[in-house]
Amino acid sequence: MLVQKVAEFLAAHHVSYRTQQHKPAFSAQEVAEQAHISGHKVAKTVVIKLDGKMALCVLPATERVNFSMLRHAAGSHTAELATEDEFANHFPACEPGAVPPFGNLYGLPVYAMETLKAGKTLAFNSGDASELLVLEWEDFTELVRPVVLTEQQRAAIA
């Protein structure tokens, strides 16, 4: 079931969305398979640390986090994966592995890959390991105001 905090936020901003049920899955690629959606169209939310502070990175299920690009984009000295023990308390209503990409609701900055824009709609975890939330890319960027990372940035750093 959609996390109440997210549902209330979407309702308050009059954003259209739909949910899609699937068998429980805990990796983004598994979610894409269970939901019968291309991994390029399913966004995964990865909790990271930039100079020791939590942030979210949102990218297609088929991609891996580019920590060099994140470090440069954020002007940080370090960028690393956060452990579940480190972030579990930030997302108390969310099941493990099902963090939604609404960092602004949790006081966290969000970095999103521009490649997600290609599909026009995003499907991502709702906070429940058996449900996807689907909404328009434009609505997501308007609500969350993520730092959008481009392929040019990736190429310049690689």
DSSP file (Angstrom, degrees, kcal/mol; ACC not computed):
  #  RESIDUE AA STRUCTURE BP1 BP2  ACC     N-H-->O    O-->H-N    N-H-->O    O-->H-N    TCO  KAPPA ALPHA  PHI   PSI    X-CA   Y-CA   Z-CA
    1    1 A M              0   0    0      0, 0.0     3,-0.1     0, 0.0   130,-0.1   0.000 360.0 360.0 360.0 138.6    0.0    0.0    0.0
    2    2 A L        -     0   0    0      1,-0.1   125,-0.2   130,-0.1   130,-0.0  -0.260 360.0-100.2 -54.6 132.1    1.2    3.5   -0.9
    3    3 A V    >>  -     0   0    0    123,-2.0     4,-2.5     1,-0.1     3,-0.6  -0.341  28.8-130.7 -57.0 131.3    3.0    5.2    2.0
    4    4 A Q  H 3> S+     0   0    0      1,-0.3     4,-2.8     2,-0.2     5,-0.3   0.865 105.4  56.5 -55.6 -41.4    0.5    7.6    3.6
    5    5 A K  H 3> S+     0   0    0      1,-0.2     4,-1.7     2,-0.2    -1,-0.3   0.892 111.5  43.5 -58.7 -41.5    2.9   10.4    3.7
    6    6 A V  H <> S+     0   0    0     -3,-0.6     4,-2.7     2,-0.2     5,-0.2   0.919 112.8  51.7 -70.9 -44.8    3.4   10.1   -0.1
    7    7 A A  H  X S+     0   0    0     -4,-2.5     4,-2.3     1,-0.2    -2,-0.2   0.912 111.6  47.1 -59.0 -44.2   -0.3    9.7   -0.8
    8    8 A E  H  X S+     0   0    0     -4,-2.8     4,-2.5    -5,-0.2    -1,-0.2   0.887 111.5  51.6 -64.8 -39.3   -1.1   12.8    1.1
    9    9 A F  H  X S+     0   0    0     -4,-1.7     4,-1.2    -5,-0.3    -2,-0.2   0.926 111.9  45.7 -63.4 -46.2    1.6   14.7   -0.6
   10   10 A L  H  <>S+     0   0    0     -4,-2.7     5,-2.4     1,-0.2     3,-0.2   0.905 114.1  48.9 -64.9 -41.3    0.4   13.7   -4.1
   11   11 A A  H ><5S+     0   0    0     -4,-2.3     3,-1.4    -5,-0.2    -2,-0.2   0.909 107.6  54.3 -64.7 -42.4   -3.2   14.5   -3.2
   12   12 A A  H 3<5S+     0   0    0     -4,-2.5    -1,-0.2     1,-0.3    -2,-0.2   0.795 113.4  43.2 -62.8 -27.7   -2.3   17.9   -1.7
   13   13 A H  T 3<5S-     0   0    0     -4,-1.2    -1,-0.3    -3,-0.2    -2,-0.2   0.305 109.7-123.7-101.1   7.9   -0.6   18.8   -5.1
   14   14 A H  T < 5 +     0   0    0     -3,-1.4     2,-0.5     1,-0.2    -3,-0.2   0.883  50.8 166.1  53.7  45.1   -3.5   17.3   -7.2
   15   15 A V      < -     0   0    0     -5,-2.4     2,-0.3    -6,-0.1    -1,-0.2  -0.796  33.4-132.2 -96.1 130.0   -1.1   15.0   -9.0
   16   16 A S        +     0   0    0     -2,-0.5   120,-0.5    -5,-0.0     2,-0.3  -0.610  41.2 148.9 -78.2 137.3   -2.5   12.1  -11.0
   17   17 A Y        -     0   0    0     -2,-0.3     2,-0.3   118,-0.1   118,-0.2  -0.962  29.3-149.4-155.6 168.4   -0.9    8.7  -10.4
   18   18 A R  E     -A  134   0A   0    116,-2.0   116,-3.1    -2,-0.3     2,-0.3  -0.957  12.2-136.1-138.7 160.9   -1.7    5.1  -10.4
   19   19 A T  E     -A  133   0A   0     -2,-0.3     2,-0.4   114,-0.2   114,-0.2  -0.862  10.3-158.0-115.2 154.2   -0.4    2.1   -8.5
   20   20 A Q  E     -A  132   0A   0    112,-2.2   112,-2.8    -2,-0.3     2,-0.2  -0.980  11.0-142.5-135.5 121.5    0.4   -1.3   -9.9
   21   21 A Q  E     +A  131   0A   0     -2,-0.4     2,-0.3   110,-0.2   110,-0.2  -0.500  27.3 163.4 -79.9 149.9    0.5   -4.4   -7.7
   22   22 A H        -     0   0    0    108,-2.2    13,-0.1    -2,-0.2     3,-0.1  -0.959  46.6 -74.7-154.2 168.1    3.2   -7.1   -8.3
   23   23 A K  S    S-     0   0    0     -2,-0.3    11,-0.1    11,-0.2    12,-0.0  -0.390  71.6 -80.1 -63.8 147.7    4.6  -10.1   -6.4
   24   24 A P        +     0   0    0      0, 0.0     2,-0.3     0, 0.0   106,-0.2  -0.217  62.1 167.4 -53.2 134.6    7.0   -9.0   -3.7
   25   25 A A        -     0   0    0    104,-1.9    -3,-0.0    -3,-0.1     3,-0.0  -0.987  26.9-166.3-149.6 150.2   10.4   -8.1   -5.0
   26   26 A F        +     0   0    0     -2,-0.3     2,-0.3   104,-0.1    -1,-0.1   0.520  69.5  64.4-123.5  -8.0   13.4   -6.3   -3.5
   27   27 A S  S  > S-     0   0    0      1,-0.1     4,-2.4    71,-0.0     5,-0.2  -0.881  82.1-122.9-110.7 153.5   15.7   -5.4   -6.4
   28   28 A A  H  > S+     0   0    0     -2,-0.3     4,-2.4     1,-0.2     5,-0.1   0.869 113.3  52.4 -62.6 -37.0   14.7   -3.0   -9.1
   29   29 A Q  H  > S+     0   0    0     32,-0.2     4,-2.2     2,-0.2    -1,-0.2   0.893 109.5  49.5 -66.8 -38.1   15.3   -5.5  -11.8
   30   30 A E  H  > S+     0   0    0      2,-0.2     4,-3.0     1,-0.2     5,-0.2   0.906 110.0  51.6 -64.3 -41.3   13.1   -8.0   -9.9
   31   31 A V  H  X S+     0   0    0     -4,-2.4     4,-2.5     2,-0.2    -2,-0.2   0.935 108.9  50.4 -60.4 -46.4   10.4   -5.4   -9.6
   32   32 A A  H  X>S+     0   0    0     -4,-2.4     5,-2.5     1,-0.2     4,-0.7   0.917 112.9  46.8 -58.5 -44.2   10.5   -4.7  -13.3
   33   33 A E  H ><5S+     0   0    0     -4,-2.2     3,-0.9     1,-0.2    -2,-0.2   0.944 113.4  47.4 -62.4 -48.7   10.2   -8.4  -14.1
   34   34 A Q  H 3<5S+     0   0    0     -4,-3.0   -11,-0.2     1,-0.3    -2,-0.2   0.856 116.9  43.5 -62.6 -35.3    7.3   -8.9  -11.6
   35   35 A A  H 3<5S-     0   0    0     -4,-2.5    -1,-0.3    -5,-0.2    -2,-0.2   0.501 107.9-125.3 -88.9  -4.1    5.5   -5.9  -13.0
   36   36 A H  T <<5 +     0   0    0     -3,-0.9     2,-0.4    -4,-0.7    -3,-0.2   0.912  66.6 131.4  59.1  45.3    6.2   -6.8  -16.6
   37   37 A I      < -     0   0    0     -5,-2.5    -1,-0.2    -6,-0.2    -2,-0.2  -0.966  66.3 -98.3-126.1 142.5    7.8   -3.4  -17.3
   38   38 A S    >>  -     0   0    0     -2,-0.4     3,-1.8     1,-0.1     4,-0.7  -0.307  27.4-126.8 -56.9 139.5   11.1   -2.7  -19.0
   39   39 A G  T 34 S+     0   0    0      1,-0.3    22,-1.2     2,-0.2    23,-0.9   0.694 110.5  64.9 -61.7 -18.7   13.9   -2.1  -16.5
   40   40 A H  T 34 S+     0   0    0      1,-0.2    -1,-0.3    21,-0.2    79,-0.2   0.716 105.1  44.3 -74.2 -20.5   14.6    1.1  -18.4
   41   41 A K  T <4 S+     0   0    0     -3,-1.8    82,-1.2    19,-0.1     2,-0.6   0.502  96.9  83.3-102.7  -7.4   11.2    2.4  -17.3
   42   42 A V  E  <  -b  123   0A   0     -4,-0.7    19,-2.7    80,-0.2     2,-0.4  -0.872  69.9-149.2 -99.2 125.6   11.4    1.3  -13.7
   43   43 A A  E     -bC 124  60A   0     80,-3.1    82,-0.5    -2,-0.6     2,-0.4  -0.765   6.2-154.2 -94.8 135.8   13.2    3.8  -11.5
   44   44 A K  E     - C   0  59A   0     15,-3.4    15,-1.9    -2,-0.4     2,-0.6  -0.860   7.7-141.1-107.3 147.8   15.1    2.6   -8.5
   45   45 A T  E     - C   0  58A   0     -2,-0.4     2,-0.5    54,-0.3    54,-0.2  -0.932  17.8-169.6-108.1 120.9   15.8    4.8   -5.5
   46   46 A V  E     - C   0  57A   0     11,-3.0    11,-2.5    -2,-0.6     2,-0.6  -0.945  17.1-138.0-114.2 127.9   19.3    4.3   -4.0
   47   47 A V  E     + C   0  56A   0     -2,-0.5    35,-2.2     9,-0.2     2,-0.2  -0.746  34.4 172.3 -86.1 124.8   20.1    5.9   -0.6
   48   48 A I  E     -DC  81  55A   0      7,-2.7     7,-1.9    -2,-0.6     2,-0.4  -0.721  29.2-127.9-124.8 171.8   23.6    7.4   -0.7
   49   49 A K  E     -DC  80  54A   0     31,-3.1    31,-2.3    -2,-0.2     2,-0.6  -0.996  13.5-166.9-126.4 128.8   25.9    9.5    1.4
   50   50 A L  E >  S-DC  79  53A   0      3,-3.0     3,-2.0    -2,-0.4    29,-0.2  -0.967  85.3 -18.5-113.6 115.3   27.6   12.6    0.2
   51   51 A D  T 3  S-     0   0    0     27,-1.8    -1,-0.2    -2,-0.6    28,-0.1   0.871 131.2 -52.8  50.3  39.1   30.2   13.8    2.6
   52   52 A G  T 3  S+     0   0    0      1,-0.2     2,-0.4    26,-0.1    -1,-0.3   0.389 115.6 115.2  83.5  -2.8   28.5   11.6    5.2
   53   53 A K  E <   -C   50   0A   0     -3,-2.0    -3,-3.0     1,-0.0    -1,-0.2  -0.842  69.1-110.4-104.9 138.3   25.0   13.1    4.6
   54   54 A M  E     +C   49   0A   0     -2,-0.4     2,-0.3    -5,-0.2    -5,-0.2  -0.288  44.5 157.0 -65.7 145.3   22.1   11.1    3.3
   55   55 A A  E     -C   48   0A   0     -7,-1.9    -7,-2.7    53,-0.2     2,-0.4  -0.939  34.1-116.7-154.9 168.5   20.7   11.8   -0.2
   56   56 A L  E     -Ce  47 110A   0     53,-2.6    55,-2.7    -2,-0.3     2,-0.5  -0.920  14.5-161.0-115.7 142.9   18.7    9.8   -2.8
   57   57 A C  E     -Ce  46 111A   0    -11,-2.5   -11,-3.0    -2,-0.4     2,-0.5  -0.992   8.3-163.2-119.9 127.5   19.8    8.8   -6.3
   58   58 A V  E     +Ce  45 112A   0     53,-3.1    55,-2.5    -2,-0.5   -13,-0.2  -0.953  25.0 145.5-116.5 122.7   17.0    7.9   -8.7
   59   59 A L  E     -C   44   0A   0    -15,-1.9   -15,-3.4    -2,-0.5     6,-0.1  -0.958  52.9 -72.3-150.6 163.2   18.0    6.0  -11.9
   60   60 A P  E >   -C   43   0A   0      0, 0.0     3,-2.0     0, 0.0   -17,-0.2  -0.259  44.5-117.9 -59.3 148.2   16.7    3.3  -14.2
   61   61 A A  T 3  S+     0   0    0    -19,-2.7   -32,-0.2   -22,-1.2   -21,-0.2   0.757 113.7  60.3 -57.6 -25.2   16.7   -0.2  -12.8
   62   62 A T  T 3  S+     0   0    0    -23,-0.9    -1,-0.3   -20,-0.2     2,-0.2   0.570  96.6  76.0 -81.0  -9.7   19.2   -1.2  -15.5
   63   63 A E    <   -     0   0    0     -3,-2.0     2,-0.3   -24,-0.2    -4,-0.1  -0.599  69.4-135.3-105.1 163.1   21.8    1.3  -14.4
   64   64 A R        -     0   0    0     -2,-0.2     2,-0.2     1,-0.0    -2,-0.0  -0.836  36.8 -93.7-110.8 153.1   24.3    1.4  -11.6
   65   65 A V        -     0   0    0     -2,-0.3     2,-0.9     1,-0.1     3,-0.1  -0.459  29.6-145.6 -65.7 131.6   25.1    4.5   -9.4
   66   66 A N     >  -     0   0    0     -2,-0.2     4,-2.2     1,-0.2     5,-0.2  -0.838  16.7-175.4 -99.3  96.0   28.0    6.5  -10.8
   67   67 A F  H  > S+     0   0    0     -2,-0.9     4,-2.5     1,-0.2     5,-0.2   0.810  80.0  56.4 -67.0 -30.8   29.5    7.7   -7.6
   68   68 A S  H  > S+     0   0    0      2,-0.2     4,-2.3     1,-0.2    -1,-0.2   0.929 108.9  46.9 -64.7 -44.3   32.1    9.9   -9.4
   69   69 A M  H  > S+     0   0    0      2,-0.2     4,-2.9     1,-0.2     5,-0.2   0.920 113.3  48.8 -63.9 -43.4   29.4   11.8  -11.2
   70   70 A L  H  X S+     0   0    0     -4,-2.2     4,-2.5     2,-0.2     6,-0.3   0.929 110.2  51.1 -61.7 -45.6   27.4   12.2   -8.0
   71   71 A R  H  X>S+     0   0    0     -4,-2.5     5,-2.4     1,-0.2     4,-0.8   0.928 114.8  43.2 -58.6 -46.0   30.4   13.5   -6.1
   72   72 A H  H ><5S+     0   0    0     -4,-2.3     3,-0.6     3,-0.2    -2,-0.2   0.931 114.2  49.6 -65.6 -46.0   31.2   16.0   -8.9
   73   73 A A  H 3<5S+     0   0    0     -4,-2.9    -2,-0.2     1,-0.2    -1,-0.2   0.857 116.6  42.0 -62.8 -35.7   27.6   17.1   -9.3
   74   74 A A  H 3<5S-     0   0    0     -4,-2.5    -1,-0.2    -5,-0.2    -2,-0.2   0.549 106.7-123.9 -88.3  -8.0   27.1   17.6   -5.6
   75   75 A G  T <<5 +     0   0    0     -4,-0.8     2,-0.2    -3,-0.6    -3,-0.2   0.844  62.1 148.9  66.7  32.2   30.5   19.3   -5.0
   76   76 A S      < -     0   0    0     -5,-2.4    -1,-0.2    -6,-0.3     3,-0.1  -0.588  54.3-143.2 -98.8 159.3   31.3   16.6   -2.5
   77   77 A H  S    S+     0   0    0      1,-0.2     2,-0.3    -2,-0.2    -1,-0.1   0.798  88.5  28.3 -85.3 -33.6   34.5   15.1   -1.4
   78   78 A T        -     0   0    0     -7,-0.1   -27,-1.8     2,-0.0     2,-0.3  -0.957  56.7-178.2-131.5 149.1   33.0   11.6   -0.9
   79   79 A A  E     +D   50   0A   0     -2,-0.3     2,-0.3   -29,-0.2   -29,-0.2  -0.962  22.2 151.6-143.4 125.2   30.0    9.7   -2.4
   80   80 A E  E     -D   49   0A   0    -31,-2.3   -31,-3.1    -2,-0.3     2,-0.2  -0.965  47.4 -87.1-150.8 164.3   29.1    6.2   -1.1
   81   81 A L  E     -D   48   0A   0     -2,-0.3     2,-0.3   -33,-0.2   -33,-0.3  -0.544  40.9-133.2 -73.1 135.8   26.3    3.8   -0.7
   82   82 A A        -     0   0    0    -35,-2.2     2,-0.2    -2,-0.2   -35,-0.2  -0.657  20.3-122.7 -86.2 147.8   24.4    4.1    2.6
   83   83 A T    >>  -     0   0    0     -2,-0.3     4,-1.4     1,-0.1     3,-0.6  -0.555  19.6-115.9 -86.8 156.8   23.7    0.9    4.6
   84   84 A E  H 3> S+     0   0    0      1,-0.2     4,-2.3     2,-0.2     3,-0.2   0.871 117.1  57.5 -59.7 -36.6   20.2    0.0    5.5
   85   85 A D  H 34 S+     0   0    0      1,-0.2     4,-0.3     2,-0.2    -1,-0.2   0.857 106.0  51.3 -60.7 -34.4   21.1    0.3    9.2
   86   86 A E  H <4 S+     0   0    0     -3,-0.6    -1,-0.2     1,-0.2    -2,-0.2   0.821 123.1  26.0 -73.6 -31.5   22.1    3.9    8.5
   87   87 A F  H >X S+     0   0    0     -4,-1.4     3,-1.6    -3,-0.2     4,-0.8   0.552  88.8  96.3-113.3  -7.1   18.9    5.0    6.7
   88   88 A A  G >< S+     0   0    0     -4,-2.3     3,-0.9     1,-0.3     6,-0.2   0.854  85.3  55.0 -54.1 -38.3   16.1    2.7    8.0
   89   89 A N  G 34 S+     0   0    0     -4,-0.3    -1,-0.3     1,-0.2    -2,-0.1   0.729  99.1  62.3 -69.4 -21.4   15.0    5.3   10.6
   90   90 A H  G <4 S+     0   0    0     -3,-1.6    -1,-0.2     1,-0.2    -2,-0.2   0.772 112.2  36.5 -71.6 -25.6   14.6    7.9    7.9
   91   91 A F    X<  +     0   0    0     -3,-0.9     3,-1.6    -4,-0.8    -1,-0.2  -0.520  69.7 159.6-127.0  62.1   11.8    5.8    6.2
   92   92 A P  T 3  S+     0   0    0      0, 0.0    -1,-0.1     0, 0.0    -2,-0.1   0.773  74.8  48.5 -62.9 -29.0    9.9    4.2    9.0
   93   93 A A  T 3  S+     0   0    0      2,-0.1     2,-0.3    35,-0.0   -89,-0.1   0.507  96.5  92.3 -89.2  -2.9    6.7    3.4    7.0
   94   94 A C  S <  S-     0   0    0     -3,-1.6    34,-0.2    -6,-0.2     5,-0.1  -0.700  75.0-124.5 -97.3 142.3    8.7    1.9    4.1
   95   95 A E    >   -     0   0    0     32,-3.0     3,-2.0    -2,-0.3    32,-0.1  -0.460  48.6 -80.2 -73.7 153.9    9.5   -1.8    3.7
   96   96 A P  T 3  S+     0   0    0      0, 0.0    -1,-0.1     0, 0.0    33,-0.0  -0.306 118.3  13.1 -56.0 134.6   13.2   -2.6    3.2
   97   97 A G  T 3  S+     0   0    0     -3,-0.1   -52,-0.1     1,-0.1    28,-0.1   0.544 107.4  92.0  78.0   7.6   14.2   -2.0   -0.4
   98   98 A A    <   +     0   0    0     -3,-2.0    29,-0.5    29,-0.2    -3,-0.2  -0.036  45.6 150.7-125.7  32.1   11.1    0.0   -1.3
   99   99 A V        -     0   0    0    -54,-0.2    26,-0.3    -5,-0.1   -54,-0.3  -0.485  40.8-134.4 -67.7 126.2   12.1    3.6   -0.5
  100  100 A P        -     0   0    0      0, 0.0    26,-0.1     0, 0.0    -1,-0.1  -0.450  20.3-113.9 -77.4 158.2   10.1    6.0   -2.8
  101  101 A P  S    S+     0   0    0      0, 0.0     2,-1.3     0, 0.0     3,-0.2   0.105  79.8 115.0 -84.8  25.8   12.1    8.8   -4.5
  102  102 A F    >   +     0   0    0      1,-0.2     3,-1.7     2,-0.1     4,-0.5  -0.505  29.0 160.4 -93.9  67.0   10.5   11.7   -2.6
  103  103 A G  G > > +     0   0    0     -2,-1.3     5,-2.9     1,-0.3     3,-1.7   0.815  67.2  68.3 -56.9 -32.7   13.5   12.9   -0.7
  104  104 A N  G > 5S+     0   0    0      1,-0.3     3,-0.5    -3,-0.2    -1,-0.3   0.783  95.0  56.4 -60.7 -26.7   11.9   16.3   -0.1
  105  105 A L  G < 5S+     0   0    0     -3,-1.7    -1,-0.3     1,-0.2    -2,-0.2   0.671 114.3  39.3 -75.8 -16.2    9.4   14.5    2.2
  106  106 A Y  G < 5S-     0   0    0     -3,-1.7    -2,-0.2    -4,-0.5    -1,-0.2   0.225 118.1-105.0-117.9  11.3   12.3   13.2    4.3
  107  107 A G  T < 5S+     0   0    0     -3,-0.5    -3,-0.2    -4,-0.4    -4,-0.1   0.794  79.4 128.4  71.2  28.7   14.6   16.3    4.2
  108  108 A L      < -     0   0    0     -5,-2.9    -1,-0.2    -6,-0.1    -2,-0.2  -0.935  59.9-119.8-120.2 139.9   17.0   14.7    1.7
  109  109 A P        -     0   0    0      0, 0.0   -53,-2.6     0, 0.0     2,-0.4  -0.405  28.6-143.6 -69.3 154.2   18.3   16.0   -1.6
  110  110 A V  E     -e   56   0A   0     35,-0.2    37,-2.9   -55,-0.2     2,-0.5  -0.979  13.0-167.2-126.4 133.4   17.5   14.0   -4.7
  111  111 A Y  E     -ef  57 147A   0    -55,-2.7   -53,-3.1    -2,-0.4     2,-0.4  -0.984  15.2-173.0-116.7 125.1   19.7   13.4   -7.7
  112  112 A A  E     -ef  58 148A   0     35,-2.6    37,-3.1    -2,-0.5     2,-0.3  -0.952  24.5-119.5-125.4 139.9   17.9   11.9  -10.8
  113  113 A M  E >   - f   0 149A   0    -55,-2.5     3,-1.8    -2,-0.4     4,-0.3  -0.597  16.1-138.0 -76.9 132.3   19.3   10.6  -14.1
  114  114 A E  G >  S+     0   0    0     35,-3.2     3,-2.1    -2,-0.3     4,-0.4   0.743  96.2  78.5 -60.9 -24.8   18.0   12.4  -17.1
  115  115 A T  G >  S+     0   0    0     34,-0.3     3,-0.9     1,-0.3     4,-0.3   0.740  81.7  67.8 -59.4 -21.6   17.6    9.1  -18.9
  116  116 A L  G X  S+     0   0    0     -3,-1.8     3,-0.8     1,-0.2     4,-0.3   0.761  86.6  69.3 -66.8 -24.1   14.4    8.6  -16.9
  117  117 A K  G X  S+     0   0    0     -3,-2.1     3,-1.5    -4,-0.3    -1,-0.2   0.779  81.4  74.8 -65.0 -28.3   12.8   11.4  -18.8
  118  118 A A  G <  S+     0   0    0     -3,-0.9    -1,-0.2    -4,-0.4    -2,-0.2   0.830  93.8  50.2 -58.2 -36.0   12.7    9.4  -22.0
  119  119 A G  G <  S-     0   0    0     -3,-0.8     2,-1.7    -4,-0.3    -1,-0.3   0.581  93.0-145.4 -80.3  -9.0    9.8    7.2  -20.9
  120  120 A K  S <  S+     0   0    0     -3,-1.5    17,-3.6    -4,-0.3    18,-0.4  -0.055  78.4  63.8  67.0 -34.7    7.7   10.2  -19.9
  121  121 A T  E    S- G   0 136A   0     -2,-1.7     2,-0.4    15,-0.3    15,-0.3  -0.883  73.2-147.8-114.5 152.9    6.2    8.2  -17.0
  122  122 A L  E     - G   0 135A   0     13,-3.5    13,-2.0    -2,-0.3     2,-0.5  -0.938   5.8-164.7-117.0 139.6    8.1    6.8  -14.0
  123  123 A A  E     +bG  42 134A   0    -82,-1.2   -80,-3.1    -2,-0.4     2,-0.3  -0.996  28.5 148.9-120.3 125.6    7.3    3.6  -12.2
  124  124 A F  E     -bG  43 133A   0      9,-2.2     9,-3.2    -2,-0.5   -80,-0.1  -0.945  50.3 -63.6-151.0 168.9    9.0    3.3   -8.8
  125  125 A N  E     - G   0 132A   0    -82,-0.5     7,-0.2    -2,-0.3     4,-0.1  -0.236  31.3-158.0 -59.0 142.3    8.6    1.8   -5.3
  126  126 A S        -     0   0    0      5,-1.4  -123,-2.0     2,-0.7  -120,-0.2   0.423  59.6 -86.3 -98.5  -1.6    5.7    3.2   -3.3
  127  127 A G  S    S+     0   0    0    -29,-0.5   -32,-3.0     1,-0.3     2,-0.4   0.168 111.0  93.5 109.0 -14.1    7.2    2.2    0.0
  128  128 A D  S >  S-     0   0    0      3,-0.3     3,-1.7   -34,-0.2    -2,-0.7  -0.950  74.4-139.9-114.3 129.9    5.6   -1.3   -0.3
  129  129 A A  T 3  S+     0   0    0     -2,-0.4  -104,-1.9     1,-0.3    -1,-0.1   0.473 102.7  50.4 -70.0  -0.7    7.7   -4.1   -1.8
  130  130 A S  T 3  S+     0   0    0   -106,-0.2  -108,-2.2     1,-0.1     2,-0.4   0.159 103.8  65.9-119.6  16.1    4.6   -5.3   -3.7
  131  131 A E  E <   -A   21   0A   0     -3,-1.7    -5,-1.4  -110,-0.2    -3,-0.3  -0.996  57.0-156.5-146.8 137.2    3.5   -2.1   -5.3
  132  132 A L  E     -AG  20 125A   0   -112,-2.8  -112,-2.2    -2,-0.4     2,-0.5  -0.836  13.2-144.2-105.3 149.0    4.7    0.4   -7.9
  133  133 A L  E     -AG  19 124A   0     -9,-3.2    -9,-2.2    -2,-0.3     2,-0.5  -0.955  17.1-162.5-108.5 130.7    3.7    4.1   -8.1
  134  134 A V  E     +AG  18 123A   0   -116,-3.1  -116,-2.0    -2,-0.5     2,-0.3  -0.967  22.6 144.3-120.7 124.3    3.4    5.4  -11.7
  135  135 A L  E     - G   0 122A   0    -13,-2.0   -13,-3.5    -2,-0.5  -118,-0.1  -0.946  50.7 -76.9-149.3 170.8    3.4    9.1  -12.5
  136  136 A E  E  >  - G   0 121A   0   -120,-0.5     4,-2.4    -2,-0.3   -15,-0.3  -0.410  32.0-129.3 -72.6 143.3    4.6   11.5  -15.1
  137  137 A W  H  > S+     0   0    0    -17,-3.6     4,-2.8     1,-0.2     5,-0.2   0.905 110.4  54.4 -54.7 -44.6    8.3   12.6  -15.2
  138  138 A E  H  > S+     0   0    0    -18,-0.4     4,-2.1     1,-0.2    -1,-0.2   0.895 108.3  47.7 -61.7 -41.2    7.2   16.2  -15.3
  139  139 A D  H  > S+     0   0    0      2,-0.2     4,-2.4     1,-0.2     5,-0.2   0.926 111.7  51.2 -64.5 -43.6    5.1   15.8  -12.2
  140  140 A F  H  X S+     0   0    0     -4,-2.4     4,-2.8     1,-0.2     5,-0.4   0.945 112.5  44.5 -58.1 -49.8    7.9   14.1  -10.4
  141  141 A T  H  X S+     0   0    0     -4,-2.8     4,-1.6     1,-0.2    -1,-0.2   0.850 113.5  51.0 -67.9 -32.5   10.4   16.8  -11.2
  142  142 A E  H  < S+     0   0    0     -4,-2.1    -1,-0.2    -5,-0.2    -2,-0.2   0.901 117.1  39.3 -69.4 -39.6    8.0   19.6  -10.3
  143  143 A L  H  < S+     0   0    0     -4,-2.4    -2,-0.2    -5,-0.2    -3,-0.2   0.887 128.4  29.3 -75.7 -41.0    7.2   18.0   -6.9
  144  144 A V  H  < S-     0   0    0     -4,-2.8    -3,-0.2    -5,-0.2   -34,-0.2   0.763  82.4-150.8 -95.8 -28.8   10.7   16.8   -6.0
  145  145 A R     <  -     0   0    0     -4,-1.6   -35,-0.2    -5,-0.4    -4,-0.1   0.950  28.0-173.1  53.9  54.3   12.9   19.3   -7.7
  146  146 A P        -     0   0    0      0, 0.0     2,-0.7     0, 0.0   -35,-0.2  -0.315  34.0-105.8 -73.4 160.3   15.8   16.8   -8.1
  147  147 A V  E     -f  111   0A   0    -37,-2.9   -35,-2.6    -2,-0.0     2,-0.6  -0.806  42.0-140.7 -78.0 118.6   19.2   17.7   -9.4
  148  148 A V  E     -f  112   0A   0     -2,-0.7     2,-0.5   -37,-0.2   -35,-0.2  -0.764  11.2-152.3 -92.9 122.4   19.0   16.2  -12.9
  149  149 A L  E     -f  113   0A   0    -37,-3.1   -35,-3.2    -2,-0.6   -34,-0.3  -0.802  12.4-148.4 -97.6 129.6   22.2   14.5  -14.0
  150  150 A T     >  -     0   0    0     -2,-0.5     4,-1.6   -37,-0.2     3,-0.1  -0.498  24.8-118.0 -97.4 163.2   22.8   14.3  -17.7
  151  151 A E  H  > S+     0   0    0      1,-0.2     4,-2.8     2,-0.2     5,-0.2   0.822 115.7  61.7 -64.6 -31.4   24.6   11.8  -19.9
  152  152 A Q  H  > S+     0   0    0      1,-0.2     4,-2.2     2,-0.2    -1,-0.2   0.898 102.6  50.3 -62.7 -39.2   27.0   14.5  -20.8
  153  153 A Q  H  > S+     0   0    0      2,-0.2     4,-1.3     1,-0.2    -1,-0.2   0.920 110.5  49.6 -63.2 -42.9   28.0   14.8  -17.2
  154  154 A R  H  X S+     0   0    0     -4,-1.6     4,-2.4     1,-0.2     3,-0.4   0.938 112.3  47.2 -60.9 -46.9   28.6   11.0  -17.1
  155  155 A A  H  < S+     0   0    0     -4,-2.8    -1,-0.2     1,-0.2    -2,-0.2   0.861 109.0  54.5 -64.2 -36.3   30.7   11.1  -20.2
  156  156 A A  H  < S+     0   0    0     -4,-2.2    -1,-0.2     1,-0.2    -2,-0.2   0.784 116.1  38.1 -68.8 -26.8   32.8   14.0  -18.9
  157  157 A I  H  <        0   0    0     -4,-1.3    -2,-0.2    -3,-0.4    -1,-0.2   0.792 360.0 360.0 -94.3 -32.1   33.6   12.2  -15.8
  158  158 A A     <        0   0    0     -4,-2.4    -1,-0.2    -5,-0.2    -2,-0.1   0.489 360.0 360.0 -59.0 360.0   34.1    8.6  -17.1
